[in-house]
Structure formats: structure tokens, C-alpha cells
Amino acid sequence: MSMYGANPDELEHLGLTLTRQIDAVNGVLGTVGGVLRSTTWMGPARERFVGEWDSSFTSALQRLTEAFDAAGADCRRRAGELRRVMGAA
């Protein structure tokens, strides 16, 4: 038998899990950024890495937090709608 839809409790859990990962990604941004700034390192390799970190890496991680936030909210909203439709709200 095939299933169409979702288990609201599991969908809610997925949404909360996605949202919680925002703190982990922000932790990476803060930790790596802080250590990078305090590391004694001179030369073109450092300049390249800092340039990539400041542009590509941080923007990619920030987009990831935005995606986790949107997807987490969507999962929680859908779980609530499923509960409402099922009469469990």
C-alpha cells in the first residue's frame, strides 16, 4: 500500500530539526571567522582564503540558514494544517 501525505508529528519534528540547525551553522560562521581573524598568517594563500571565506563561504552558509528557516517553518505549518484537516488540532 502506498502513502500520500505525511505524519504530522514526524513533519513537525523535521521542521524543528531544520530550525535548530541554524544555530549550528551560525556557530561555524562565528568559530571559523573568529579563529581565521586571530590566526597569524600572511601571504597570498591567506588573502585568497579570507576572500573566499568573506564572500563565497559565508554567503553560502547564510543562504543555508535561510533555507533551513524557511523549510522548517513550512514543515511546521504543514504539520499544523494536517492536524487541522484530520481533526487532531
mmCIF file as gemmi writes it, N, C-alpha and C atoms, coordinates in Angstrom:
data_model
loop_
_atom_site.group_PDB
_atom_site.id
_atom_site.type_symbol
_atom_site.label_atom_id
_atom_site.label_alt_id
_atom_site.label_comp_id
_atom_site.label_asym_id
_atom_site.label_entity_id
_atom_site.label_seq_id
_atom_site.pdbx_PDB_ins_code
_atom_site.Cartn_x
_atom_site.Cartn_y
_atom_site.Cartn_z
_atom_site.occupancy
_atom_site.B_iso_or_equiv
_atom_site.pdbx_formal_charge
_atom_site.auth_seq_id
_atom_site.auth_asym_id
_atom_site.pdbx_PDB_model_num
ATOM 1 N N . MET Axp A 1 ? 0.846 -1.178 0 1 0 ? 1 A 1
ATOM 2 C CA . MET Axp A 1 ? 0 0 0 1 0 ? 1 A 1
ATOM 3 C C . MET Axp A 1 ? 0.892 1.242 0 1 0 ? 1 A 1
ATOM 4 N N . SER Axp A 2 ? 0.58 2.2 -0.849 1 0 ? 2 A 1
ATOM 5 C CA . SER Axp A 2 ? 1.363 3.423 -0.9 1 0 ? 2 A 1
ATOM 6 C C . SER Axp A 2 ? 0.744 4.501 -0.021 1 0 ? 2 A 1
ATOM 7 N N . MET Axp A 3 ? 1.592 5.436 0.368 1 0 ? 3 A 1
ATOM 8 C CA . MET Axp A 3 ? 1.136 6.525 1.238 1 0 ? 3 A 1
ATOM 9 C C . MET Axp A 3 ? 1.298 7.84 0.497 1 0 ? 3 A 1
ATOM 10 N N . TYR Axp A 4 ? 0.375 8.739 0.714 1 0 ? 4 A 1
ATOM 11 C CA . TYR Axp A 4 ? 0.463 10.091 0.179 1 0 ? 4 A 1
ATOM 12 C C . TYR Axp A 4 ? 0.179 11.035 1.326 1 0 ? 4 A 1
ATOM 13 N N . GLY Axp A 5 ? 1.09 11.936 1.606 1 0 ? 5 A 1
ATOM 14 C CA . GLY Axp A 5 ? 0.92 12.858 2.721 1 0 ? 5 A 1
ATOM 15 C C . GLY Axp A 5 ? 2.068 12.71 3.686 1 0 ? 5 A 1
ATOM 16 N N . ALA Axp A 6 ? 1.82 13.005 4.948 1 0 ? 6 A 1
ATOM 17 C CA . ALA Axp A 6 ? 2.885 12.941 5.944 1 0 ? 6 A 1
ATOM 18 C C . ALA Axp A 6 ? 2.297 12.685 7.315 1 0 ? 6 A 1
ATOM 19 N N . ASN Axp A 7 ? 3.116 12.16 8.186 1 0 ? 7 A 1
ATOM 20 C CA . ASN Axp A 7 ? 2.763 12.024 9.588 1 0 ? 7 A 1
ATOM 21 C C . ASN Axp A 7 ? 3.019 13.39 10.219 1 0 ? 7 A 1
ATOM 22 N N . PRO Axp A 8 ? 1.985 14.052 10.759 1 0 ? 8 A 1
ATOM 23 C CA . PRO Axp A 8 ? 2.164 15.414 11.286 1 0 ? 8 A 1
ATOM 24 C C . PRO Axp A 8 ? 3.216 15.513 12.38 1 0 ? 8 A 1
ATOM 25 N N . ASP Axp A 9 ? 3.296 14.507 13.248 1 0 ? 9 A 1
ATOM 26 C CA . ASP Axp A 9 ? 4.291 14.559 14.323 1 0 ? 9 A 1
ATOM 27 C C . ASP Axp A 9 ? 5.706 14.481 13.759 1 0 ? 9 A 1
ATOM 28 N N . GLU Axp A 10 ? 5.908 13.605 12.795 1 0 ? 10 A 1
ATOM 29 C CA . GLU Axp A 10 ? 7.228 13.487 12.176 1 0 ? 10 A 1
ATOM 30 C C . GLU Axp A 10 ? 7.579 14.74 11.372 1 0 ? 10 A 1
ATOM 31 N N . LEU Axp A 11 ? 6.593 15.308 10.697 1 0 ? 11 A 1
ATOM 32 C CA . LEU Axp A 11 ? 6.814 16.525 9.931 1 0 ? 11 A 1
ATOM 33 C C . LEU Axp A 11 ? 7.158 17.694 10.853 1 0 ? 11 A 1
ATOM 34 N N . GLU Axp A 12 ? 6.477 17.777 11.975 1 0 ? 12 A 1
ATOM 35 C CA . GLU Axp A 12 ? 6.777 18.797 12.989 1 0 ? 12 A 1
ATOM 36 C C . GLU Axp A 12 ? 8.211 18.626 13.499 1 0 ? 12 A 1
ATOM 37 N N . HIS Axp A 13 ? 8.592 17.38 13.775 1 0 ? 13 A 1
ATOM 38 C CA . HIS Axp A 13 ? 9.945 17.086 14.252 1 0 ? 13 A 1
ATOM 39 C C . HIS Axp A 13 ? 10.985 17.492 13.209 1 0 ? 13 A 1
ATOM 40 N N . LEU Axp A 14 ? 10.721 17.2 11.942 1 0 ? 14 A 1
ATOM 41 C CA . LEU Axp A 14 ? 11.628 17.601 10.87 1 0 ? 14 A 1
ATOM 42 C C . LEU Axp A 14 ? 11.78 19.121 10.843 1 0 ? 14 A 1
ATOM 43 N N . GLY Axp A 15 ? 10.669 19.823 10.948 1 0 ? 15 A 1
ATOM 44 C CA . GLY Axp A 15 ? 10.712 21.283 10.945 1 0 ? 15 A 1
ATOM 45 C C . GLY Axp A 15 ? 11.537 21.841 12.092 1 0 ? 15 A 1
ATOM 46 N N . LEU Axp A 16 ? 11.347 21.28 13.278 1 0 ? 16 A 1
ATOM 47 C CA . LEU Axp A 16 ? 12.118 21.74 14.436 1 0 ? 16 A 1
ATOM 48 C C . LEU Axp A 16 ? 13.596 21.404 14.274 1 0 ? 16 A 1
ATOM 49 N N . THR Axp A 17 ? 13.89 20.239 13.715 1 0 ? 17 A 1
ATOM 50 C CA . THR Axp A 17 ? 15.283 19.841 13.493 1 0 ? 17 A 1
ATOM 51 C C . THR Axp A 17 ? 15.966 20.788 12.521 1 0 ? 17 A 1
ATOM 52 N N . LEU Axp A 18 ? 15.283 21.124 11.433 1 0 ? 18 A 1
ATOM 53 C CA . LEU Axp A 18 ? 15.856 22.062 10.469 1 0 ? 18 A 1
ATOM 54 C C . LEU Axp A 18 ? 16.128 23.417 11.115 1 0 ? 18 A 1
ATOM 55 N N . THR Axp A 19 ? 15.174 23.9 11.873 1 0 ? 19 A 1
ATOM 56 C CA . THR Axp A 19 ? 15.326 25.206 12.522 1 0 ? 19 A 1
ATOM 57 C C . THR Axp A 19 ? 16.474 25.201 13.528 1 0 ? 19 A 1
ATOM 58 N N . ARG Axp A 20 ? 16.635 24.103 14.261 1 0 ? 20 A 1
ATOM 59 C CA . ARG Axp A 20 ? 17.72 24.025 15.243 1 0 ? 20 A 1
ATOM 60 C C . ARG Axp A 20 ? 19.096 24.037 14.592 1 0 ? 20 A 1
ATOM 61 N N . GLN Axp A 21 ? 19.177 23.589 13.364 1 0 ? 21 A 1
ATOM 62 C CA . GLN Axp A 21 ? 20.477 23.546 12.68 1 0 ? 21 A 1
ATOM 63 C C . GLN Axp A 21 ? 20.998 24.947 12.358 1 0 ? 21 A 1
ATOM 64 N N . ILE Axp A 22 ? 20.135 25.934 12.409 1 0 ? 22 A 1
ATOM 65 C CA . ILE Axp A 22 ? 20.564 27.313 12.173 1 0 ? 22 A 1
ATOM 66 C C . ILE Axp A 22 ? 21.632 27.701 13.191 1 0 ? 22 A 1
ATOM 67 N N . ASP Axp A 23 ? 21.441 27.31 14.449 1 0 ? 23 A 1
ATOM 68 C CA . ASP Axp A 23 ? 22.435 27.617 15.482 1 0 ? 23 A 1
ATOM 69 C C . ASP Axp A 23 ? 23.773 26.952 15.174 1 0 ? 23 A 1
ATOM 70 N N . ALA Axp A 24 ? 23.729 25.724 14.663 1 0 ? 24 A 1
ATOM 71 C CA . ALA Axp A 24 ? 24.971 25.024 14.325 1 0 ? 24 A 1
ATOM 72 C C . ALA Axp A 24 ? 25.71 25.738 13.196 1 0 ? 24 A 1
ATOM 73 N N . VAL Axp A 25 ? 24.983 26.146 12.171 1 0 ? 25 A 1
ATOM 74 C CA . VAL Axp A 25 ? 25.617 26.843 11.05 1 0 ? 25 A 1
ATOM 75 C C . VAL Axp A 25 ? 26.153 28.198 11.507 1 0 ? 25 A 1
ATOM 76 N N . ASN Axp A 26 ? 25.385 28.911 12.315 1 0 ? 26 A 1
ATOM 77 C CA . ASN Axp A 26 ? 25.871 30.184 12.851 1 0 ? 26 A 1
ATOM 78 C C . ASN Axp A 26 ? 27.106 29.975 13.722 1 0 ? 26 A 1
ATOM 79 N N . GLY Axp A 27 ? 27.163 28.839 14.409 1 0 ? 27 A 1
ATOM 80 C CA . GLY Axp A 27 ? 28.346 28.505 15.2 1 0 ? 27 A 1
ATOM 81 C C . GLY Axp A 27 ? 29.571 28.325 14.321 1 0 ? 27 A 1
ATOM 82 N N . VAL Axp A 28 ? 29.401 27.672 13.184 1 0 ? 28 A 1
ATOM 83 C CA . VAL Axp A 28 ? 30.509 27.507 12.236 1 0 ? 28 A 1
ATOM 84 C C . VAL Axp A 28 ? 30.967 28.877 11.748 1 0 ? 28 A 1
ATOM 85 N N . LEU Axp A 29 ? 30.018 29.715 11.383 1 0 ? 29 A 1
ATOM 86 C CA . LEU Axp A 29 ? 30.371 31.061 10.915 1 0 ? 29 A 1
ATOM 87 C C . LEU Axp A 29 ? 31.174 31.817 11.97 1 0 ? 29 A 1
ATOM 88 N N . GLY Axp A 30 ? 30.701 31.798 13.188 1 0 ? 30 A 1
ATOM 89 C CA . GLY Axp A 30 ? 31.372 32.53 14.259 1 0 ? 30 A 1
ATOM 90 C C . GLY Axp A 30 ? 32.714 31.934 14.634 1 0 ? 30 A 1
ATOM 91 N N . THR Axp A 31 ? 32.771 30.624 14.761 1 0 ? 31 A 1
ATOM 92 C CA . THR Axp A 31 ? 34.009 29.966 15.173 1 0 ? 31 A 1
ATOM 93 C C . THR Axp A 31 ? 35.099 30.113 14.122 1 0 ? 31 A 1
ATOM 94 N N . VAL Axp A 32 ? 34.781 29.746 12.9 1 0 ? 32 A 1
ATOM 95 C CA . VAL Axp A 32 ? 35.793 29.825 11.844 1 0 ? 32 A 1
ATOM 96 C C . VAL Axp A 32 ? 36.184 31.275 11.593 1 0 ? 32 A 1
ATOM 97 N N . GLY Axp A 33 ? 35.204 32.16 11.534 1 0 ? 33 A 1
ATOM 98 C CA . GLY Axp A 33 ? 35.515 33.572 11.321 1 0 ? 33 A 1
ATOM 99 C C . GLY Axp A 33 ? 36.41 34.127 12.406 1 0 ? 33 A 1
ATOM 100 N N . GLY Axp A 34 ? 36.112 33.793 13.659 1 0 ? 34 A 1
ATOM 101 C CA . GLY Axp A 34 ? 36.918 34.282 14.774 1 0 ? 34 A 1
ATOM 102 C C . GLY Axp A 34 ? 38.334 33.735 14.763 1 0 ? 34 A 1
ATOM 103 N N . VAL Axp A 35 ? 38.455 32.428 14.541 1 0 ? 35 A 1
ATOM 104 C CA . VAL Axp A 35 ? 39.791 31.82 14.516 1 0 ? 35 A 1
ATOM 105 C C . VAL Axp A 35 ? 40.577 32.329 13.313 1 0 ? 35 A 1
ATOM 106 N N . LEU Axp A 36 ? 39.908 32.481 12.195 1 0 ? 36 A 1
ATOM 107 C CA . LEU Axp A 36 ? 40.583 32.998 10.999 1 0 ? 36 A 1
ATOM 108 C C . LEU Axp A 36 ? 41.153 34.384 11.259 1 0 ? 36 A 1
ATOM 109 N N . ARG Axp A 37 ? 40.38 35.236 11.878 1 0 ? 37 A 1
ATOM 110 C CA . ARG Axp A 37 ? 40.831 36.612 12.133 1 0 ? 37 A 1
ATOM 111 C C . ARG Axp A 37 ? 41.974 36.661 13.153 1 0 ? 37 A 1
ATOM 112 N N . SER Axp A 38 ? 42.011 35.708 14.08 1 0 ? 38 A 1
ATOM 113 C CA . SER Axp A 38 ? 43.039 35.745 15.123 1 0 ? 38 A 1
ATOM 114 C C . SER Axp A 38 ? 44.275 34.901 14.79 1 0 ? 38 A 1
ATOM 115 N N . THR Axp A 39 ? 44.274 34.229 13.646 1 0 ? 39 A 1
ATOM 116 C CA . THR Axp A 39 ? 45.412 33.398 13.252 1 0 ? 39 A 1
ATOM 117 C C . THR Axp A 39 ? 46.487 34.247 12.575 1 0 ? 39 A 1
ATOM 118 N N . THR Axp A 40 ? 47.711 34.091 13.054 1 0 ? 40 A 1
ATOM 119 C CA . THR Axp A 40 ? 48.84 34.767 12.423 1 0 ? 40 A 1
ATOM 120 C C . THR Axp A 40 ? 49.155 34.006 11.143 1 0 ? 40 A 1
ATOM 121 N N . TRP Axp A 41 ? 48.897 34.665 10.026 1 0 ? 41 A 1
ATOM 122 C CA . TRP Axp A 41 ? 49.073 34.012 8.732 1 0 ? 41 A 1
ATOM 123 C C . TRP Axp A 41 ? 49.152 35.115 7.685 1 0 ? 41 A 1
ATOM 124 N N . MET Axp A 42 ? 50.237 35.172 6.98 1 0 ? 42 A 1
ATOM 125 C CA . MET Axp A 42 ? 50.442 36.206 5.978 1 0 ? 42 A 1
ATOM 126 C C . MET Axp A 42 ? 50.708 35.559 4.632 1 0 ? 42 A 1
ATOM 127 N N . GLY Axp A 43 ? 50.345 36.247 3.596 1 0 ? 43 A 1
ATOM 128 C CA . GLY Axp A 43 ? 50.679 35.786 2.256 1 0 ? 43 A 1
ATOM 129 C C . GLY Axp A 43 ? 49.466 35.641 1.368 1 0 ? 43 A 1
ATOM 130 N N . PRO Axp A 44 ? 49.732 35.299 0.11 1 0 ? 44 A 1
ATOM 131 C CA . PRO Axp A 44 ? 48.654 35.204 -0.872 1 0 ? 44 A 1
ATOM 132 C C . PRO Axp A 44 ? 47.647 34.095 -0.575 1 0 ? 44 A 1
ATOM 133 N N . ALA Axp A 45 ? 48.104 33.004 0.02 1 0 ? 45 A 1
ATOM 134 C CA . ALA Axp A 45 ? 47.169 31.915 0.351 1 0 ? 45 A 1
ATOM 135 C C . ALA Axp A 45 ? 46.143 32.389 1.376 1 0 ? 45 A 1
ATOM 136 N N . ARG Axp A 46 ? 46.612 33.141 2.374 1 0 ? 46 A 1
ATOM 137 C CA . ARG Axp A 46 ? 45.684 33.697 3.374 1 0 ? 46 A 1
ATOM 138 C C . ARG Axp A 46 ? 44.707 34.655 2.708 1 0 ? 46 A 1
ATOM 139 N N . GLU Axp A 47 ? 45.22 35.534 1.887 1 0 ? 47 A 1
ATOM 140 C CA . GLU Axp A 47 ? 44.356 36.511 1.222 1 0 ? 47 A 1
ATOM 141 C C . GLU Axp A 47 ? 43.293 35.818 0.374 1 0 ? 47 A 1
ATOM 142 N N . ARG Axp A 48 ? 43.686 34.766 -0.34 1 0 ? 48 A 1
ATOM 143 C CA . ARG Axp A 48 ? 42.716 34.011 -1.14 1 0 ? 48 A 1
ATOM 144 C C . ARG Axp A 48 ? 41.66 33.376 -0.255 1 0 ? 48 A 1
ATOM 145 N N . PHE Axp A 49 ? 42.12 32.721 0.832 1 0 ? 49 A 1
ATOM 146 C CA . PHE Axp A 49 ? 41.16 32.046 1.703 1 0 ? 49 A 1
ATOM 147 C C . PHE Axp A 49 ? 40.219 33.04 2.372 1 0 ? 49 A 1
ATOM 148 N N . VAL Axp A 50 ? 40.766 34.13 2.895 1 0 ? 50 A 1
ATOM 149 C CA . VAL Axp A 50 ? 39.921 35.146 3.541 1 0 ? 50 A 1
ATOM 150 C C . VAL Axp A 50 ? 38.931 35.718 2.534 1 0 ? 50 A 1
ATOM 151 N N . GLY Axp A 51 ? 39.397 35.954 1.314 1 0 ? 51 A 1
ATOM 152 C CA . GLY Axp A 51 ? 38.496 36.453 0.277 1 0 ? 51 A 1
ATOM 153 C C . GLY Axp A 51 ? 37.364 35.487 -0.009 1 0 ? 51 A 1
ATOM 154 N N . GLU Axp A 52 ? 37.698 34.204 -0.105 1 0 ? 52 A 1
ATOM 155 C CA . GLU Axp A 52 ? 36.656 33.194 -0.336 1 0 ? 52 A 1
ATOM 156 C C . GLU Axp A 52 ? 35.747 33.059 0.88 1 0 ? 52 A 1
ATOM 157 N N . TRP Axp A 53 ? 36.341 33.095 2.071 1 0 ? 53 A 1
ATOM 158 C CA . TRP Axp A 53 ? 35.535 32.984 3.288 1 0 ? 53 A 1
ATOM 159 C C . TRP Axp A 53 ? 34.545 34.147 3.379 1 0 ? 53 A 1
ATOM 160 N N . ASP Axp A 54 ? 35.055 35.353 3.147 1 0 ? 54 A 1
ATOM 161 C CA . ASP Axp A 54 ? 34.217 36.547 3.278 1 0 ? 54 A 1
ATOM 162 C C . ASP Axp A 54 ? 33.143 36.639 2.201 1 0 ? 54 A 1
ATOM 163 N N . SER Axp A 55 ? 33.37 36.023 1.071 1 0 ? 55 A 1
ATOM 164 C CA . SER Axp A 55 ? 32.375 36.12 0.001 1 0 ? 55 A 1
ATOM 165 C C . SER Axp A 55 ? 31.631 34.806 -0.172 1 0 ? 55 A 1
ATOM 166 N N . SER Axp A 56 ? 32.263 33.842 -0.74 1 0 ? 56 A 1
ATOM 167 C CA . SER Axp A 56 ? 31.596 32.59 -1.098 1 0 ? 56 A 1
ATOM 168 C C . SER Axp A 56 ? 31.118 31.783 0.104 1 0 ? 56 A 1
ATOM 169 N N . PHE Axp A 57 ? 32.031 31.5 1.034 1 0 ? 57 A 1
ATOM 170 C CA . PHE Axp A 57 ? 31.696 30.593 2.127 1 0 ? 57 A 1
ATOM 171 C C . PHE Axp A 57 ? 30.634 31.171 3.057 1 0 ? 57 A 1
ATOM 172 N N . THR Axp A 58 ? 30.837 32.404 3.505 1 0 ? 58 A 1
ATOM 173 C CA . THR Axp A 58 ? 29.867 32.967 4.45 1 0 ? 58 A 1
ATOM 174 C C . THR Axp A 58 ? 28.502 33.167 3.786 1 0 ? 58 A 1
ATOM 175 N N . SER Axp A 59 ? 28.484 33.595 2.534 1 0 ? 59 A 1
ATOM 176 C CA . SER Axp A 59 ? 27.175 33.786 1.887 1 0 ? 59 A 1
ATOM 177 C C . SER Axp A 59 ? 26.475 32.452 1.67 1 0 ? 59 A 1
ATOM 178 N N . ALA Axp A 60 ? 27.222 31.404 1.355 1 0 ? 60 A 1
ATOM 179 C CA . ALA Axp A 60 ? 26.612 30.078 1.188 1 0 ? 60 A 1
ATOM 180 C C . ALA Axp A 60 ? 26.035 29.586 2.513 1 0 ? 60 A 1
ATOM 181 N N . LEU Axp A 61 ? 26.77 29.773 3.589 1 0 ? 61 A 1
ATOM 182 C CA . LEU Axp A 61 ? 26.277 29.343 4.895 1 0 ? 61 A 1
ATOM 183 C C . LEU Axp A 61 ? 25.078 30.18 5.337 1 0 ? 61 A 1
ATOM 184 N N . GLN Axp A 62 ? 25.094 31.47 5.032 1 0 ? 62 A 1
ATOM 185 C CA . GLN Axp A 62 ? 23.942 32.306 5.369 1 0 ? 62 A 1
ATOM 186 C C . GLN Axp A 62 ? 22.709 31.895 4.563 1 0 ? 62 A 1
ATOM 187 N N . ARG Axp A 63 ? 22.902 31.55 3.298 1 0 ? 63 A 1
ATOM 188 C CA . ARG Axp A 63 ? 21.775 31.05 2.492 1 0 ? 63 A 1
ATOM 189 C C . ARG Axp A 63 ? 21.256 29.733 3.061 1 0 ? 63 A 1
ATOM 190 N N . LEU Axp A 64 ? 22.16 28.907 3.565 1 0 ? 64 A 1
ATOM 191 C CA . LEU Axp A 64 ? 21.742 27.651 4.183 1 0 ? 64 A 1
ATOM 192 C C . LEU Axp A 64 ? 20.87 27.915 5.408 1 0 ? 64 A 1
ATOM 193 N N . THR Axp A 65 ? 21.246 28.876 6.247 1 0 ? 65 A 1
ATOM 194 C CA . THR Axp A 65 ? 20.412 29.179 7.414 1 0 ? 65 A 1
ATOM 195 C C . THR Axp A 65 ? 19.043 29.696 6.986 1 0 ? 65 A 1
ATOM 196 N N . GLU Axp A 66 ? 19.007 30.5 5.939 1 0 ? 66 A 1
ATOM 197 C CA . GLU Axp A 66 ? 17.723 30.996 5.437 1 0 ? 66 A 1
ATOM 198 C C . GLU Axp A 66 ? 16.868 29.848 4.901 1 0 ? 66 A 1
ATOM 199 N N . ALA Axp A 67 ? 17.505 28.912 4.213 1 0 ? 67 A 1
ATOM 200 C CA . ALA Axp A 67 ? 16.774 27.763 3.674 1 0 ? 67 A 1
ATOM 201 C C . ALA Axp A 67 ? 16.262 26.875 4.802 1 0 ? 67 A 1
ATOM 202 N N . PHE Axp A 68 ? 17.086 26.628 5.83 1 0 ? 68 A 1
ATOM 203 C CA . PHE Axp A 68 ? 16.636 25.847 6.981 1 0 ? 68 A 1
ATOM 204 C C . PHE Axp A 68 ? 15.472 26.532 7.683 1 0 ? 68 A 1
ATOM 205 N N . ASP Axp A 69 ? 15.545 27.845 7.822 1 0 ? 69 A 1
ATOM 206 C CA . ASP Axp A 69 ? 14.476 28.588 8.479 1 0 ? 69 A 1
ATOM 207 C C . ASP Axp A 69 ? 13.175 28.468 7.692 1 0 ? 69 A 1
ATOM 208 N N . ALA Axp A 70 ? 13.248 28.68 6.39 1 0 ? 70 A 1
ATOM 209 C CA . ALA Axp A 70 ? 12.04 28.607 5.553 1 0 ? 70 A 1
ATOM 210 C C . ALA Axp A 70 ? 11.48 27.191 5.506 1 0 ? 70 A 1
ATOM 211 N N . ALA Axp A 71 ? 12.346 26.206 5.319 1 0 ? 71 A 1
ATOM 212 C CA . ALA Axp A 71 ? 11.876 24.815 5.241 1 0 ? 71 A 1
ATOM 213 C C . ALA Axp A 71 ? 11.322 24.348 6.584 1 0 ? 71 A 1
ATOM 214 N N . GLY Axp A 72 ? 11.974 24.74 7.668 1 0 ? 72 A 1
ATOM 215 C CA . GLY Axp A 72 ? 11.48 24.362 8.996 1 0 ? 72 A 1
ATOM 216 C C . GLY Axp A 72 ? 10.113 24.953 9.269 1 0 ? 72 A 1
ATOM 217 N N . ALA Axp A 73 ? 9.936 26.223 8.947 1 0 ? 73 A 1
ATOM 218 C CA . ALA Axp A 73 ? 8.638 26.877 9.14 1 0 ? 73 A 1
ATOM 219 C C . ALA Axp A 73 ? 7.575 26.234 8.263 1 0 ? 73 A 1
ATOM 220 N N . ASP Axp A 74 ? 7.943 25.891 7.038 1 0 ? 74 A 1
ATOM 221 C CA . ASP Axp A 74 ? 6.987 25.249 6.129 1 0 ? 74 A 1
ATOM 222 C C . ASP Axp A 74 ? 6.559 23.876 6.658 1 0 ? 74 A 1
ATOM 223 N N . CYS Axp A 75 ? 7.51 23.103 7.152 1 0 ? 75 A 1
ATOM 224 C CA . CYS Axp A 75 ? 7.171 21.786 7.712 1 0 ? 75 A 1
ATOM 225 C C . CYS Axp A 75 ? 6.236 21.919 8.904 1 0 ? 75 A 1
ATOM 226 N N . ARG Axp A 76 ? 6.527 22.871 9.79 1 0 ? 76 A 1
ATOM 227 C CA . ARG Axp A 76 ? 5.659 23.059 10.964 1 0 ? 76 A 1
ATOM 228 C C . ARG Axp A 76 ? 4.271 23.544 10.559 1 0 ? 76 A 1
ATOM 229 N N . ARG Axp A 77 ? 4.211 24.434 9.56 1 0 ? 77 A 1
ATOM 230 C CA . ARG Axp A 77 ? 2.917 24.918 9.074 1 0 ? 77 A 1
ATOM 231 C C . ARG Axp A 77 ? 2.116 23.768 8.465 1 0 ? 77 A 1
ATOM 232 N N . ARG Axp A 78 ? 2.769 22.955 7.658 1 0 ? 78 A 1
ATOM 233 C CA . ARG Axp A 78 ? 2.087 21.817 7.034 1 0 ? 78 A 1
ATOM 234 C C . ARG Axp A 78 ? 1.615 20.8 8.074 1 0 ? 78 A 1
ATOM 235 N N . ALA Axp A 79 ? 2.419 20.593 9.098 1 0 ? 79 A 1
ATOM 236 C CA . ALA Axp A 79 ? 2.016 19.674 10.17 1 0 ? 79 A 1
ATOM 237 C C . ALA Axp A 79 ? 0.753 20.199 10.857 1 0 ? 79 A 1
ATOM 238 N N . GLY Axp A 80 ? 0.726 21.499 11.11 1 0 ? 80 A 1
ATOM 239 C CA . GLY Axp A 80 ? -0.46 22.099 11.72 1 0 ? 80 A 1
ATOM 240 C C . GLY Axp A 80 ? -1.683 21.975 10.835 1 0 ? 80 A 1
ATOM 241 N N . GLU Axp A 81 ? -1.507 22.186 9.537 1 0 ? 81 A 1
ATOM 242 C CA . GLU Axp A 81 ? -2.626 22.045 8.601 1 0 ? 81 A 1
ATOM 243 C C . GLU Axp A 81 ? -3.109 20.607 8.535 1 0 ? 81 A 1
ATOM 244 N N . LEU Axp A 82 ? -2.181 19.665 8.53 1 0 ? 82 A 1
ATOM 245 C CA . LEU Axp A 82 ? -2.579 18.248 8.515 1 0 ? 82 A 1
ATOM 246 C C . LEU Axp A 82 ? -3.384 17.914 9.769 1 0 ? 82 A 1
ATOM 247 N N . ARG Axp A 83 ? -2.93 18.403 10.903 1 0 ? 83 A 1
ATOM 248 C CA . ARG Axp A 83 ? -3.677 18.139 12.151 1 0 ? 83 A 1
ATOM 249 C C . ARG Axp A 83 ? -5.065 18.757 12.085 1 0 ? 83 A 1
ATOM 250 N N . ARG Axp A 84 ? -5.153 19.965 11.52 1 0 ? 84 A 1
ATOM 251 C CA . ARG Axp A 84 ? -6.454 20.625 11.418 1 0 ? 84 A 1
ATOM 252 C C . ARG Axp A 84 ? -7.384 19.821 10.515 1 0 ? 84 A 1
ATOM 253 N N . VAL Axp A 85 ? -6.893 19.41 9.362 1 0 ? 85 A 1
ATOM 254 C CA . VAL Axp A 85 ? -7.695 18.646 8.406 1 0 ? 85 A 1
ATOM 255 C C . VAL Axp A 85 ? -8.119 17.303 8.998 1 0 ? 85 A 1
ATOM 256 N N . MET Axp A 86 ? -7.223 16.7 9.761 1 0 ? 86 A 1
ATOM 257 C CA . MET Axp A 86 ? -7.507 15.388 10.36 1 0 ? 86 A 1
ATOM 258 C C . MET Axp A 86 ? -8.354 15.504 11.625 1 0 ? 86 A 1
ATOM 259 N N . GLY Axp A 87 ? -8.605 16.734 12.052 1 0 ? 87 A 1
ATOM 260 C CA . GLY Axp A 87 ? -9.404 16.935 13.255 1 0 ? 87 A 1
ATOM 261 C C . GLY Axp A 87 ? -8.624 16.707 14.533 1 0 ? 87 A 1
ATOM 262 N N . ALA Axp A 88 ? -7.302 16.749 14.44 1 0 ? 88 A 1
ATOM 263 C CA . ALA Axp A 88 ? -6.461 16.495 15.616 1 0 ? 88 A 1
ATOM 264 C C . ALA Axp A 88 ? -5.947 17.788 16.245 1 0 ? 88 A 1
ATOM 265 N N . ALA Axp A 89 ? -6.319 18.931 15.708 1 0 ? 89 A 1
ATOM 266 C CA . ALA Axp A 89 ? -5.792 20.19 16.234 1 0 ? 89 A 1
ATOM 267 C C . ALA Axp A 89 ? -6.58 20.649 17.435 1 0 ? 89 A 1
